[in-house]
């Protein structure tokens, strides 16, 4: 597969440089060795909201830095967690007396590196709390659930509460409630494409993967390719069976996993998708 790229090992740095055409964003002086995108107008007077992870999931995470959203985002290599030093640099740059909340997706590298950075920041006297997003319901409730697009709900709600001046304890508790009530599932016609790597193929033209992970991890099952309405019904019914309150009202993020065209997205979001109080 072809990509618009100069040198693969520079694409993250150059993509961040592209983001900096937004005059409200900047990077730390240690860029590009440390890739932290931060609000230029941040004054540490409120709780800082920091997230991040491997690049290749854009606009996550740096694209969500701004008022009412993230204070800063830490960017790793493609599909690789940022280093402990990078996360700690973001915490030190963004955190004031009100403290900092780290929003982590449930992947081993992210949990380890963000967790170690949080411990080091606490040892320096900073008030740091963490929450871990595990919204993927594809593999069931009794396995380590992955963090998917539901992370955006946590970014937005935590960011808005920070903007309103809520305390770190209040924001962390609300963020955890959001996580506890969020469910996500992936549906893909093709395998995940990794920049700079050979394309792998495990699906044929008559197959679709239900529950594909954001790095190409296998889903719950391979199902038959069918019309869009049929495939959407399969995914929605799987989600509905895992909602914490069958009679509750829910907001929905319909995410293209990076490659589905806008016309397909609009087509699949129309009725007759089953309505579950969304």
C-alpha positions, 0 to 999 in steps of 0.5 A: 500500500502507498502512503503520502510520506517522506521518510517513515521514521520522520512522519510523526515529527513532521505530522506534529510540525503540521499541527503547529500551524494551529497558533494555539499549540506548541511543543516543548523545547526538547522536541523532537526527542520528546514529543509533547504537544501542549496548549500555548495559553496554558497557565497551570491555574486549573487541573491539567488533563494529559493523555497520549500513546502511540502515533498513527491513530490521528487525530488522537491524541495531539489533535484533541489538545485545546480548551475544554479538552486535553492540556497536553498530549504525549506522542510515541512512535507509530503504534508504540507508547511514548517513553517514561521521560516524555510523559514525565516532561508533559506532567512537569510542563503542564501541572500546577498546584491543582494537579494533573489527571493522566488518561491512559488506554489499557495497553501494556506499554501505556500503562507501564510508562504513564504509571511510572511517570506518574510515580516519579511526578508524585515523588517530586511533590506533584498531585497526579491521578490516573484513569485507564480506559478499557471500553472494548467489549469485543473479547468479553468482560473477563479478559483485559479489555482494550482502550478504543474510541470511547477514550474521546468521551473521557477526554472531553468530559474531563477536559470540560470539568477542568475548564470549569475549575473542578478539583482533581478528585472530582474530575478523576471520579467522573472520568472513572464513571464515564469509563465504567459506562462506555462500551466500544467495538470495532468492525473492519473490512480489511486488516490494519495497515502499518506505515513502513511495514509490509501489508499483511492479509488474513481476510479475503474479499468475503470476510469482515472482522468484528472486534478488530483492535486499533493496532490490528489485534484480532477481534472476536470473530470473522464474519461474512461480508454483507450489506452495510445495514446487516453489518451495522446491525451485528455490531450495534446488537453486540454493543447493546448486549454490553451496555450497563443500563439497557434502559439508559440514554447514551451518546454515540461516537461513530469512528472510522478507524482511520480509513472509512470514507465519509460517504460510507460513514454517513451511509452507515449512520442512517436508519435502519440502525437500531435505536437504543436511546442514543 
